[in-house]
Amino acid sequence: MDYVQRIRKRIGTQPLVVAGATVLVQNEQGELLFQYRKDTKEWGLPGGAMEPGETLEQTAVRELKEETGLIAGHVRQVATYSGEDFFYRF
C-alpha cells in the first residue's frame, strides 16, 4: 500500500492535497507518449503521486517506470501547475 492509500484509509473521502509529477516522453519524431488509464478510462500522460522523501524528478522517474516500464534518461522540471483549474477527483 503506497503513501496516498495509507492516508486515504485514515481520512476517508475528505479532500487530500497531494503533489505529483507527470512525464512528457517524446520520441525522435517529436511524438508524445500517451497511455490509456484503466482507472479513469481516459488517455493521459504517465505520472502519479509523490512518496515521502522524493523530489518531483524522482517521482517522475519512478512513475514512468511503474506505469510504462521505461527508464527515464534526461529529466527536468518544465512547469508547475496548481490551483482550482487543476483540482482532480479520483
N, C-alpha and C positions, 0 to 999 in steps of 0.2 A: 504494500500500500504506500503510495507516494505522499509527500507532504500535504498537498491540497486535499487529497482524500481523507487524510487523518484529521485535518482541521474541519473539513466539511462534516465529518462524522460527529464532531463535538458541537458545532453551531447549527447544524441542520441547513435549512434553506435560506437563512439570512444572507444578505449581500456580503460578498467577500472580495476585498481588493487584492489582486494577485498580479505581480509583474510577470511578464513573459517575453519570449522572443519568437519572431517569425523569420524564416530564412528565404532569401531570394537566391535560387540556384539557376544559373544561366549557362547554356552550352555555348560552343564556339560560334553557332549561328545567331546567338542573341536570344534564343527561345528560353522562356521561363518554365520551370518545373512546377506543375500543379498536381495535387493528389486528391482523390475522391475520399471524403471523410465519411466513414460509416456511422459516426455518432450524430452528425448533423445532416447527412445526406446532401452535402454540398461539395463543390470543388473549392480547394483552398491551398494555401501555402503551408509547407511543413513548419511546425513550431509548437510551442507549448509553454507551460508554466515553469517558472524559476524554482529551483530547490534551494534550501538554506545553504549559504556559503558560496553559491555560484555567482559568477559575473554574468551579464547578459550574453556575452560572447560564448561563455562555457555552456550556457543554456541552449543557445542556438546550435552549437556543435553536437551536444547530447541529443537534442530533439531531432535533428536531421538524421543522425544515425539510428535512433529508435524508430522513427517513422518511415525511413526510406532505405536504410542500410548503407547509405552513402557516407563517406568520411570527408568532412569539410577540409578544404585547402585553406585559402586565404579568407579570413572572416573579419569584417569591420562593421561597426555600427553605422548605419546610414541615417536613421531618423528615430525620433521618439514620438510616439503618439499617445495622447491621453485625453481625458475629458468625456463629456456626455456623448459625443459622437462615436466614441469607441467603447461604450459600455456594451458588454456581451453577456447574455444569459445562457448558461448551459442547460 
